[in-house]
Amino acid sequence: MKKILLTIAAGFTSLLSFSQDIDKIINAAEVERIEKILSADDMQGRKTFTPGIDKAADFIASEFTKSKLGFWGNNNSYFQQINMVKAKTLELNGKLDTLTLTSLNTAVNTSLPDLHIHDMSSYKLIVVKKEDEFNKVVYPLTQSGTNAIVLIDSFHINRFKRINWVTGRDKFSSPGTQVFILTNITAPASFQMHSKSEISQSSLKNVVGVIPGKSKKDEYVIFSSHYDHLGIGKPDAKGDSIYNGANDDAAGTTAVMMLAKYFSEVKNNERTLIFVAFTAEEIGGYGSRYFSKQLNPDKVMAMFNIEMIGTTSKWGTNSAYITGYEKSDMGKILQANLTGSRFKFEPDPYPKQNLFYRSDNATLAELGVPAHTISTSKMEEAPNNEPNYHKQSDEISTLDMNNMAEIIKAIAISSKTIVSGKDTPTRVEKGKE
């Protein structure tokens, strides 16, 4: 018994010493410094395709420079450029057997300004039946390179109405073309179509920094967040038009920047650490989806995605939850590394919200990576939800700086055996949403 008590005491002393060292780097004052800048009015709500988000990206890159992070892959800066394309249909005509094609029953997803289809010989025919899961069949196609004619049962008319909006919004440029048609025809004998579109191109950027591993350079541990938000909108009752996004997700981005600084100073990572601030989460998760495609998922040992940690969780201070807790043993590893501390990681208490697949961890999780989001945000029905979520009132004054610092320290401490290569979380089952 005496030996056991001495062991526990030694572990607690080690954790306490660890905490004292970490306090010099991760503390409430530093949290507040970064949060003030990211959520300031002059960032204009960090909306994609605006000067505000570019200003935020420059600030994040400057902090990565101070932390002496390396560049990712073949990049010559911290910016990972993402090319996007938007297609606005100007003219559309054609026939599916005797059905006349119009914008009311047809949506075209293409990067071609002038599209002619004379028959179906070069296109895959896909039929979405009444009983099929619309979202799982249709939306993945819009980001694929497949040439397809997609016939959708009229039962899905309400979902189909969103397709024109989805196909006309910003998306990755794809060599594939898909034509979605609302119809009860399932085996057409003939098809021809002509469409003209106005094509515009734009670019986005993730901000990515790296600390190379010592003995396990080809094994990656990712710390991520998204730095975009909603921008400027209609003034609220107080006349405030700026969605500052202090909690969503300047809070997570602050954590990533501080973790980058911490690990760059302690220099104890055997695995390569990647720190990434994703763009365009609010408009479709394009930043994380693009980033995930540049990686071999088998080399990613773990992903710590950090989202909205500025307010206290439903359990109070010194706690946070992990989405998809049951899908790998990563949460158990983190908690074991916090033995002797007051901090507790809990399983996601909002399973009905499907949070595991609603943030930037989703793409890598679907590929089998133990990629989890850490959050404190209350995602319940009012009045027990986050009162400032996606509102102009999401400002720094609503956040708890001391608790944020404790959460960031807990992430740093709990990740130590994964960063060192001692522990490897079990994989998530692929493609299970």
Residue pairs with C-beta under 8 A, 6 or more apart in sequence:
8 340
11 339
11 340
12 340
15 338
15 339
15 340
15 341
15 413
16 340
18 413
19 341
19 409
19 413
21 266
22 262
22 409
22 412
22 413
23 409
25 258
25 261
25 262
25 265
26 258
26 259
26 262
26 405
26 408
26 409
26 412
27 405
28 401
28 402
28 404
28 405
29 401
30 258
30 405
31 254
31 258
31 401
31 404
31 405
31 408
32 396
32 401
34 63
34 254
34 257
34 258
35 246
35 250
35 251
35 254
35 310
35 396
35 399
35 401
35 404
36 396
37 43
37 59
38 46
38 56
38 59
38 227
38 246
38 250
38 253
38 254
39 244
39 245
39 246
39 250
39 394
39 395
39 396
40 244
41 242
41 244
42 52
42 55
43 52
43 53
43 55
43 56
43 244
44 50
44 51
44 52
44 55
44 231
44 232
44 242
45 52
45 229
45 230
45 231
45 232
45 242
45 243
45 244
45 245
46 52
46 53
46 56
46 227
46 228
46 229
46 231
46 245
46 250
47 53
47 228
47 229
47 230
47 231
47 232
47 243
47 282
48 170
48 204
48 228
48 279
48 280
48 282
48 283
49 170
49 202
49 204
50 231
52 231
53 227
53 228
53 279
56 227
57 79
57 205
57 207
57 227
57 277
57 279
60 78
60 207
60 227
60 253
60 257
60 277
61 77
61 78
61 79
61 207
63 257
63 260
63 261
64 78
64 207
64 209
64 257
64 260
64 275
65 78
66 261
67 209
67 257
67 260
67 261
67 264
68 264
69 78
69 209
69 210
69 211
69 260
69 264
69 275
70 209
70 210
70 211
70 212
71 77
71 78
71 208
71 209
71 210
72 78
72 80
72 208
72 209
72 210
72 274
72 276
73 294
75 208
78 207
78 208
78 209
79 205
79 206
79 207
79 208
80 205
80 206
80 207
80 208
80 276
80 290
80 291
80 294
81 203
81 204
81 205
82 172
82 203
82 204
82 205
82 206
82 279
82 280
82 286
82 287
82 290
83 172
83 173
83 201
83 202
83 203
84 170
84 171
84 172
84 173
84 201
84 202
84 203
84 204
84 286
85 111
85 170
85 171
85 172
85 173
85 199
85 200
85 201
85 202
86 168
86 169
86 170
86 171
86 199
86 200
86 201
86 202
87 108
87 109
87 110
87 111
87 167
87 168
87 197
87 198
87 199
88 168
88 197
88 198
88 200
89 103
89 108
89 164
89 168
89 195
89 196
89 197
90 196
90 197
90 198
91 194
91 195
91 196
92 101
92 102
92 103
92 106
92 108
92 193
92 194
92 195
92 196
93 100
93 101
93 102
93 193
93 194
93 195
94 100
94 101
94 106
94 117
94 191
94 192
94 193
94 194
94 195
95 101
95 190
95 191
95 192
95 193
96 151
96 181
96 183
96 185
96 188
96 190
96 191
97 185
97 188
97 189
97 190
97 191
99 105
99 181
99 183
99 185
101 181
101 193
103 164
105 181
105 182
105 183
106 179
106 180
106 181
106 182
106 193
107 160
107 163
107 164
107 166
107 167
107 179
107 180
108 115
108 167
108 177
108 178
108 179
108 180
108 195
108 197
109 141
109 142
109 166
109 167
109 171
109 174
109 177
109 178
109 179
109 180
110 177
110 178
110 195
110 197
111 173
111 174
111 175
111 177
111 199
112 177
112 197
112 199
113 196
113 197
113 198
113 199
114 195
114 196
114 197
115 177
115 193
115 194
115 195
115 196
115 197
116 193
116 194
117 123
117 179
117 191
117 192
117 193
117 194
118 192
119 190
119 191
119 192
120 149
120 188
120 191
122 147
123 147
123 148
123 149
123 177
123 179
124 146
124 147
124 148
124 149
125 148
125 149
125 151
125 188
126 137
126 141
126 148
126 149
126 150
126 151
127 150
127 151
127 153
127 186
128 134
128 137
128 138
128 150
128 151
128 152
128 153
128 156
129 153
130 153
130 155
130 156
132 153
134 152
134 156
134 159
135 159
136 433
138 150
138 152
138 159
138 163
138 180
139 166
141 148
141 150
141 178
142 166
142 167
142 171
142 178
143 171
143 172
143 174
143 289
144 174
144 176
144 178
145 174
145 175
145 176
146 176
146 178
147 176
147 177
147 178
148 176
148 177
148 178
148 179
149 178
149 179
149 181
149 191
150 178
150 179
150 180
150 181
151 181
151 183
151 185
151 186
151 188
152 160
152 180
152 181
152 182
152 183
153 184
154 182
154 183
154 184
156 182
157 182
160 180
160 182
163 180
167 178
167 180
169 283
169 284
170 202
170 280
170 283
170 284
170 286
171 284
171 286
172 286
172 289
172 290
173 201
179 193
204 279
204 280
204 286
204 287
205 279
206 276
206 277
206 278
206 279
206 287
206 290
206 291
207 227
207 276
207 277
208 274
208 275
208 276
208 277
208 291
209 260
209 274
209 275
209 276
210 272
210 273
210 274
210 275
211 260
211 263
211 264
211 269
211 272
211 273
211 275
212 272
213 219
213 269
213 270
213 271
213 272
213 273
213 421
214 269
214 270
215 270
215 421
216 270
216 271
216 272
216 421
217 271
217 272
218 272
218 299
219 271
219 272
219 299
219 301
219 421
220 271
220 272
220 273
220 274
220 295
220 299
220 300
220 301
221 269
221 271
221 272
221 273
221 274
221 300
221 301
221 302
221 303
221 304
221 415
221 418
221 419
222 273
222 274
222 275
222 276
222 300
222 302
222 303
222 304
222 305
222 364
222 371
223 255
223 256
223 259
223 260
223 273
223 274
223 275
223 276
223 304
223 306
223 411
224 256
224 275
224 276
224 277
224 278
224 288
224 303
224 304
224 305
224 306
224 360
224 361
225 249
225 252
225 253
225 255
225 256
225 277
225 278
225 305
225 306
225 307
225 360
226 249
226 252
226 253
226 277
226 278
226 279
226 280
226 281
226 282
226 287
226 288
226 307
226 359
226 360
227 249
227 250
227 253
227 277
227 278
227 279
228 278
228 279
228 280
228 281
228 282
228 283
228 287
229 243
229 244
229 245
229 248
229 249
229 250
229 282
230 243
230 245
230 282
230 390
231 242
231 243
232 241
232 242
232 243
233 241
233 243
233 392
234 241
235 241
235 392
236 391
236 392
236 393
238 392
240 392
240 393
241 392
242 392
243 390
243 391
243 392
243 394
244 250
244 392
244 394
244 395
244 396
245 394
246 310
246 394
246 395
246 396
246 398
246 399
247 308
247 309
247 310
247 311
247 377
247 386
247 388
247 389
247 394
247 398
247 399
248 307
248 308
248 377
248 389
248 390
248 394
249 281
249 306
249 307
249 308
250 310
251 306
251 308
251 309
251 310
251 399
251 404
252 305
252 306
252 307
252 308
252 309
253 277
254 404
254 408
255 306
255 309
255 404
255 407
255 408
255 411
256 275
256 276
256 277
256 306
257 275
257 277
258 408
259 275
259 408
259 411
259 412
260 273
260 275
262 412
263 269
263 273
263 412
263 419
268 416
268 419
268 420
269 419
269 420
270 419
270 420
270 421
271 301
271 418
271 419
271 420
271 421
273 419
276 291
278 285
278 287
278 288
278 291
278 360
279 286
279 287
280 286
280 287
281 287
281 288
281 359
281 360
285 359
285 360
285 362
285 363
287 360
288 360
288 361
288 362
288 363
288 364
289 363
292 363
292 364
292 367
295 364
297 364
297 367
297 368
297 369
298 368
300 364
300 369
300 371
301 370
301 418
301 424
301 425
302 330
302 369
302 370
302 371
302 415
302 418
302 424
302 425
303 361
303 364
303 365
303 369
303 370
303 371
303 372
304 372
304 374
304 411
304 415
305 359
305 360
305 361
305 371
305 372
305 373
305 374
306 373
306 374
306 375
306 411
307 359
307 360
307 373
307 374
307 375
307 377
308 375
308 376
308 377
308 386
308 389
309 320
309 374
309 375
309 376
309 377
309 404
309 407
309 408
310 376
310 398
310 399
310 400
310 404
311 376
311 377
311 378
311 386
311 398
311 399
311 400
312 319
312 376
312 400
312 403
313 319
313 320
313 321
313 346
313 375
313 376
313 378
314 349
314 378
314 380
314 384
315 344
315 346
317 400
317 402
317 403
317 406
318 342
318 343
318 344
318 403
318 406
318 410
319 343
319 344
319 345
319 346
319 376
320 345
320 346
320 374
320 375
320 376
320 407
320 410
321 345
321 346
321 347
321 348
321 349
321 374
321 375
321 376
322 330
322 331
322 334
322 345
322 346
322 347
322 348
322 372
322 373
322 374
323 348
323 355
323 356
323 359
323 361
323 372
323 373
323 374
323 375
324 348
324 356
324 361
324 365
324 372
324 373
324 428
325 331
325 345
325 346
325 347
325 348
325 372
326 347
327 356
327 365
327 370
327 372
327 428
327 429
327 432
328 370
328 372
328 425
328 426
328 427
328 428
329 425
329 426
330 370
330 372
330 418
330 425
330 426
331 345
331 347
331 372
333 414
333 417
333 418
333 423
333 425
334 345
334 414
334 415
335 344
335 345
335 414
337 413
337 414
337 415
337 416
337 417
338 344
338 345
338 410
338 413
338 414
341 410
341 413
343 406
343 407
343 410
343 414
345 374
345 410
345 414
348 355
348 356
350 379
350 380
353 379
354 433
355 373
355 375
355 379
356 362
356 365
356 372
356 373
357 365
357 366
357 433
359 373
360 373
361 371
361 372
361 373
362 371
364 371
365 371
365 372
365 428
366 430
366 431
366 432
366 433
367 430
368 427
368 428
368 429
368 430
369 427
369 428
370 425
370 426
370 427
370 428
371 428
374 407
374 411
376 403
376 407
377 386
377 389
378 384
378 385
378 386
379 385
379 386
387 393
388 394
388 395
388 398
417 423
418 424
418 425
